């Protein structure tokens, strides 16, 4: 009898492993790491959400010493969320670190603003591409940040084309409403984060009605300024500018 019990247990264990192997890497990681996904429903408030891409072994660090998509975590999201409460009457949840979702996680749809960074090595699965498309077309908004160079931009554009074959990413100028919906940003001529040979550009992807679904900070790293905004040696002017872009993005996302 004991032999049969052991065999049955082994069969169930094998099935569990096979089912886990069939899931995308990001989904498997979210299942085994308590730092990923929605810990409790706080969709009645603004919650800073981050998009993960690529696999992650359980227990690997997040933040500047971890996977590239987690850079500036968690300080950038916490500092930015705290600032939103000081500048506006938004109800913001900042008692806990930002939530981390894959595009394939249906709980992402509860949170209308998501942050995506370091997309140079991004390789989204078909399921994640479909999730990105659904999230943005249903009213979600993605801020792409912290990447540089032609190759990384081409990788991002290739993913956008997979998700939205009918749309294209286009450069934005200062007349776009996103730069004037809270702070009135007078110029997009900001100091390059990655050296003068890589000027900062702002791009966007619009839906069929002209709503901006995604804003792209090219050759810029706004969240790095957020992360170090409590450092007295961080340049004040550049930090304030980075916060202004982020605040405008949030208010555009919540009102369009």
Protein Blocks (a to p, Z undefined) as FASTA:
>chain_A
ZZmmmmmmmmmmmmmmmmmmmpcfklmmmmmmmkgcjfbdcklbccdddddedjddehia
edjklcfklgoiaklmmmmmmmmmmmmmcdcdfkbccddddfklmklmmpmbdcdehkll
gccdfklmmmmmmmmmnopacddehiedjklmmmmmmmmmmmmmmbccddddfklmklmm
mbccfbfcdcdfkbjklccdddddddfkopafbdcdehiafklmmmmmmpmkbcfklmmm
mmmmmmmmmmmmmmZZ
